[in-house]
Amino acid sequence: MSVKIYDRPDVQAFLRELSGLNSDTGNDRMKQITHRLMSDLFRAIDDLDITPDEYWTGVAWLNDLGAAGQAGLISPGLGVDHFIDERLDAIDAAMGIENPTPRTIEGPLYVAGAPESTGFARLDDGTAEGQTLVMHGVVHDAQGRPLPGAKVEVWHCDTRGFYSHFDPTGQQAPFNMRRTIYADENGRYKFQSILPSGYGVPPGSPTEKLLSALGRHGQRPAHIHFFISADGHRKLTTQINIEGDPLIDDDFAYATREGLVPKINERTDDESINANGLNGPFAEIEFDIYLTALVDGVDNQINEQRRRAAA
């Protein structure tokens, strides 16, 4: 038997009460959002005939998710981060703003305070095995001109799929494979590191359990994260995928976007090796970055609360 009570006047009054809409105090925006979300949940319980066992299983999962600190992991896994990016793109399009370098999701593992340098940085500390990578490009301003002094924050995992500061083995030094590079007088940035590997969500974790229940995997292709910022411009959050990774079009976090899979050039010639001060073959990626101007003097896309959500 399907019984529905959502539309009853007393239930609607209850939703207003629990959302604080009957109170003159509190945060009006929080009340509005809470009322909408709780209304949608109540309607879903009615429409899908969600049982008490199913509901409390979900509550227990949320407790496990919080204890594991994985809210920032399931958010991209359920496509929310990608949806927000798509919505920001649509807002930009409505304002006539083009983004030559696409935005994409940040991910939950950024760490502030990485060592800084100008023009060039070595990201890895030389202790991990892996193919040497040299990546470089030019940061451009909103008019397409090279942008000296642009701030390029870059971070990635090692060949085991672990990030420094989050490595369960404790093998990585602080800020390994994390640096901040200020573009040189020609707007150029360059770094040396190793090619990262793809990775998956922690086995047995709340995130993996939900994805498995949905018939989905929790794997990501190899990628490198970036924040790029400069005075007078909007901060760009993006990441590139490593060309040739089999999961580029099957990323559980839905981060892959056209324009963010640059070509890898395998350099084996002595001239290239010597020019980069290396001792052997390496992979080279060239990736130019284009920033966009502030909107009425404001960066309309930045939410620093993201830092708190990842904490």
TORPADO-956951 format. One line per field, with one value per residue (C-alpha): residue number from 1; residue in one letter; z, x, y. Coordinates in nm, 2 decimals. Each point is the difference from the previous one (the first is absolute). Last residue first. Layout:
% TORPADO-956951
i: NUM_... $
aa: A_... $
c3: Z_... $
c1: X_... $
c2: Y_... $
This chain:
% TORPADO-956951
i: 311_310_309_308_307_306_305_304_303_302_301_300_299_298_297_296_295_294_293_292_291_290_289_288_287_286_285_284_283_282_281_280_279_278_277_276_275_274_273_272_271_270_269_268_267_266_265_264_263_262_261_260_259_258_257_256_255_254_253_252_251_250_249_248_247_246_245_244_243_242_241_240_239_238_237_236_235_234_233_232_231_230_229_228_227_226_225_224_223_222_221_220_219_218_217_216_215_214_213_212_211_210_209_208_207_206_205_204_203_202_201_200_199_198_197_196_195_194_193_192_191_190_189_188_187_186_185_184_183_182_181_180_179_178_177_176_175_174_173_172_171_170_169_168_167_166_165_164_163_162_161_160_159_158_157_156_155_154_153_152_151_150_149_148_147_146_145_144_143_142_141_140_139_138_137_136_135_134_133_132_131_130_129_128_127_126_125_124_123_122_121_120_119_118_117_116_115_114_113_112_111_110_109_108_107_106_105_104_103_102_101_100_99_98_97_96_95_94_93_92_91_90_89_88_87_86_85_84_83_82_81_80_79_78_77_76_75_74_73_72_71_70_69_68_67_66_65_64_63_62_61_60_59_58_57_56_55_54_53_52_51_50_49_48_47_46_45_44_43_42_41_40_39_38_37_36_35_34_33_32_31_30_29_28_27_26_25_24_23_22_21_20_19_18_17_16_15_14_13_12_11_10_9_8_7_6_5_4_3_2_1 $
aa: A_A_A_R_R_R_Q_E_N_I_Q_N_D_V_G_D_V_L_A_T_L_Y_I_D_F_E_I_E_A_F_P_G_N_L_G_N_A_N_I_S_E_D_D_T_R_E_N_I_K_P_V_L_G_E_R_T_A_Y_A_F_D_D_D_I_L_P_D_G_E_I_N_I_Q_T_T_L_K_R_H_G_D_A_S_I_F_F_H_I_H_A_P_R_Q_G_H_R_G_L_A_S_L_L_K_E_T_P_S_G_P_P_V_G_Y_G_S_P_L_I_S_Q_F_K_Y_R_G_N_E_D_A_Y_I_T_R_R_M_N_F_P_A_Q_Q_G_T_P_D_F_H_S_Y_F_G_R_T_D_C_H_W_V_E_V_K_A_G_P_L_P_R_G_Q_A_D_H_V_V_G_H_M_V_L_T_Q_G_E_A_T_G_D_D_L_R_A_F_G_T_S_E_P_A_G_A_V_Y_L_P_G_E_I_T_R_P_T_P_N_E_I_G_M_A_A_D_I_A_D_L_R_E_D_I_F_H_D_V_G_L_G_P_S_I_L_G_A_Q_G_A_A_G_L_D_N_L_W_A_V_G_T_W_Y_E_D_P_T_I_D_L_D_D_I_A_R_F_L_D_S_M_L_R_H_T_I_Q_K_M_R_D_N_G_T_D_S_N_L_G_S_L_E_R_L_F_A_Q_V_D_P_R_D_Y_I_K_V_S_M $
c3: 0.68_-0.36_0.08_0.17_-0.30_-0.23_0.22_-0.21_-0.27_-0.32_-0.31_-0.01_0.03_0.04_-0.17_-0.20_-0.12_0.04_-0.32_-0.14_0.01_-0.28_0.07_-0.25_0.04_-0.14_0.13_-0.03_0.10_0.07_-0.14_0.19_0.22_0.03_-0.01_-0.21_-0.30_0.04_-0.04_-0.29_-0.19_0.08_-0.16_0.19_0.06_0.02_-0.08_0.20_-0.16_0.23_0.14_0.15_-0.32_0.02_0.36_0.23_0.36_0.03_0.34_-0.09_-0.31_-0.29_-0.31_0.12_0.16_-0.25_0.06_-0.34_0.07_0.36_0.11_0.07_0.30_0.06_0.24_-0.15_0.22_-0.17_-0.12_0.11_0.20_-0.09_0.07_-0.12_0.21_-0.16_0.05_-0.20_-0.12_-0.03_-0.06_0.30_0.13_0.23_-0.20_-0.06_0.04_0.23_0.30_-0.09_0.00_0.34_0.15_-0.16_0.16_0.34_-0.02_-0.06_-0.23_0.00_-0.31_-0.31_-0.16_-0.32_-0.03_0.01_-0.26_0.19_0.07_-0.17_-0.02_-0.24_0.01_-0.26_0.01_-0.17_0.31_0.18_0.12_0.38_0.09_0.31_0.07_0.10_-0.11_0.36_0.21_0.33_-0.06_-0.14_0.16_0.26_-0.13_0.02_-0.23_0.06_0.07_-0.32_-0.25_-0.07_-0.33_0.01_-0.28_0.20_0.03_-0.14_0.08_-0.17_0.11_-0.28_0.10_-0.28_0.04_-0.37_-0.21_-0.37_-0.21_-0.09_0.09_0.32_0.10_-0.12_0.20_-0.22_0.00_0.16_0.11_0.03_0.12_0.10_0.00_0.35_0.31_0.31_0.20_-0.23_0.21_-0.25_-0.10_-0.15_-0.06_-0.28_-0.09_0.35_0.31_0.29_0.25_0.06_0.26_-0.07_-0.03_-0.27_0.05_-0.05_-0.38_-0.19_-0.27_-0.35_-0.16_-0.38_-0.14_-0.27_0.23_-0.19_0.18_-0.17_0.32_-0.08_-0.09_0.33_0.19_-0.22_0.08_0.37_-0.03_-0.17_0.28_0.26_-0.17_-0.01_0.38_0.06_-0.21_0.26_0.01_0.01_0.33_0.12_0.05_0.18_0.24_0.06_0.35_0.11_0.30_-0.21_-0.26_0.28_0.15_-0.34_-0.05_0.33_-0.11_-0.33_0.17_0.22_-0.31_-0.16_0.33_0.04_-0.35_-0.30_-0.18_-0.31_-0.04_0.38_0.11_-0.31_0.09_0.36_-0.15_-0.24_0.27_0.22_-0.27_-0.09_0.37_0.08_-0.29_0.09_0.37_-0.07_-0.22_0.28_0.27_0.35_0.18_-0.09_0.03_-0.20_-0.28_0.23_-0.23_0.26_0.02_-0.38_-0.05_0.27_-0.16_-0.32_0.19_0.17_-0.33_-0.15_-0.33_0.13_0.14_-0.26_0.06_-0.25_0.09 $
c1: 3.93_-0.14_-0.32_0.19_0.22_-0.30_-0.13_0.23_-0.26_0.13_-0.22_-0.10_0.36_-0.10_0.10_-0.31_0.07_0.37_0.18_0.07_0.31_0.16_0.25_0.24_0.09_0.31_0.06_0.34_0.08_0.36_0.30_0.33_0.24_-0.18_0.11_-0.30_0.20_0.21_-0.30_-0.15_0.33_0.08_-0.32_-0.23_-0.30_-0.34_-0.26_-0.32_-0.30_-0.23_-0.32_-0.18_-0.14_-0.32_-0.09_0.08_-0.10_-0.30_0.12_-0.04_0.21_-0.10_0.11_0.36_-0.01_0.23_0.28_0.15_0.05_0.04_-0.30_0.02_-0.14_-0.19_-0.09_0.05_0.00_-0.17_0.23_0.09_0.30_0.10_-0.11_0.06_-0.10_0.11_-0.04_0.19_-0.17_0.02_-0.34_-0.24_-0.16_-0.30_-0.20_-0.38_-0.28_-0.19_0.05_0.37_0.01_-0.17_0.25_0.30_-0.09_-0.07_0.35_0.07_0.29_0.10_-0.10_0.20_0.32_0.16_0.37_0.22_0.27_0.31_0.10_0.16_-0.17_-0.04_-0.19_0.02_-0.16_0.29_0.14_-0.04_-0.32_-0.01_0.02_-0.17_0.10_-0.14_0.16_0.13_-0.15_0.09_0.23_-0.16_0.03_-0.27_-0.16_-0.35_0.10_-0.23_0.25_0.18_-0.25_-0.02_-0.08_0.29_0.18_-0.01_-0.29_-0.03_0.03_0.03_-0.05_0.07_0.01_0.02_0.31_0.03_-0.32_0.06_-0.26_-0.34_-0.21_-0.13_0.36_0.21_0.21_0.26_0.10_0.21_0.00_0.31_-0.08_0.25_-0.15_-0.03_0.18_-0.04_0.29_0.08_-0.18_-0.28_-0.12_0.31_-0.09_0.05_-0.10_0.00_-0.01_-0.23_-0.01_-0.36_-0.20_-0.35_-0.09_-0.24_-0.14_-0.38_-0.03_0.00_-0.25_0.03_0.05_0.06_0.29_-0.14_-0.28_-0.24_-0.21_-0.31_-0.20_-0.23_0.30_0.16_-0.31_-0.01_0.36_-0.07_-0.29_0.22_0.26_-0.27_-0.12_0.35_0.04_-0.34_0.08_-0.06_0.37_0.09_-0.19_0.09_0.36_-0.05_-0.25_0.27_0.13_-0.02_-0.21_-0.22_-0.06_-0.06_-0.27_-0.15_-0.01_-0.18_-0.26_-0.04_-0.06_-0.24_-0.21_0.01_-0.11_-0.28_-0.13_0.02_-0.33_0.16_-0.25_-0.06_0.36_0.10_-0.26_0.14_0.35_-0.10_-0.17_0.30_0.23_-0.23_-0.07_0.37_0.10_-0.25_0.08_0.37_-0.07_-0.21_0.26_-0.13_-0.27_-0.36_-0.11_-0.28_0.23_0.23_0.04_-0.17_-0.30_-0.05_0.03_-0.25_-0.25_0.04_-0.06_-0.30_-0.15_0.03_0.19_0.28_-0.24_0.03_-0.11_0.09_-0.13 $
c2: 2.02_-0.03_0.18_0.28_0.06_0.00_0.29_0.21_0.02_0.16_0.04_0.37_0.14_0.36_0.32_0.02_-0.35_-0.07_-0.09_-0.34_-0.21_-0.20_-0.28_-0.15_-0.37_-0.16_-0.35_-0.18_-0.36_-0.08_-0.19_0.01_0.19_0.33_0.37_0.10_0.10_-0.31_-0.23_0.20_0.00_-0.36_-0.13_-0.23_0.24_-0.17_0.27_-0.01_0.18_0.20_-0.15_0.30_0.15_-0.21_-0.08_-0.29_0.07_-0.24_-0.13_-0.37_0.07_-0.22_0.21_0.04_-0.34_-0.17_0.25_0.09_0.37_0.10_0.20_0.37_0.18_0.32_0.28_0.34_0.31_0.29_0.28_0.36_-0.12_-0.36_-0.35_-0.36_-0.30_-0.32_-0.38_-0.27_-0.32_-0.38_-0.15_-0.04_-0.32_-0.04_-0.26_0.01_-0.25_0.24_-0.22_-0.01_0.38_0.01_-0.25_0.17_0.34_-0.16_-0.15_-0.37_0.08_0.36_0.18_-0.08_0.11_0.12_0.03_0.31_0.08_0.12_0.35_0.30_0.33_0.30_0.33_0.27_0.35_0.15_0.17_-0.33_-0.17_-0.05_-0.36_-0.15_-0.36_-0.34_-0.33_-0.06_0.28_-0.18_-0.30_-0.32_-0.35_0.04_-0.32_0.14_0.29_0.29_0.28_-0.09_-0.15_-0.38_-0.16_-0.25_0.19_0.32_0.24_0.35_0.37_0.33_0.36_0.25_0.36_0.25_0.22_0.08_-0.04_-0.07_0.18_-0.16_0.30_-0.17_-0.08_-0.29_-0.25_-0.16_-0.37_-0.27_-0.36_-0.22_-0.35_-0.27_-0.35_-0.14_-0.12_0.21_0.15_0.29_0.27_0.05_0.35_0.16_0.36_0.25_0.36_0.15_-0.22_-0.07_-0.29_-0.13_0.19_-0.13_-0.36_-0.12_-0.35_0.02_0.02_0.32_-0.07_0.15_0.33_0.02_0.20_0.22_0.11_0.23_0.26_0.13_0.04_-0.29_-0.20_0.06_-0.11_-0.31_-0.08_0.05_-0.24_-0.26_0.05_-0.05_-0.32_-0.13_0.05_-0.16_-0.31_-0.26_-0.09_0.37_0.04_-0.35_0.11_0.33_-0.17_-0.26_0.09_-0.36_0.08_0.21_-0.27_-0.26_0.23_0.05_-0.37_-0.05_0.26_-0.18_-0.33_0.18_0.10_-0.34_-0.17_0.26_-0.07_0.23_-0.02_0.16_0.28_0.06_-0.02_0.21_0.27_0.02_0.03_0.27_0.20_-0.04_0.14_0.29_0.10_-0.03_0.22_0.27_-0.01_0.03_0.30_0.16_-0.04_-0.01_0.21_0.09_-0.36_-0.17_-0.08_-0.19_-0.30_-0.24_0.23_0.05_-0.37_-0.07_0.24_-0.20_-0.32_0.14_0.12_-0.35_0.00_-0.24_-0.26_-0.28_-0.36_-0.27_-0.34 $
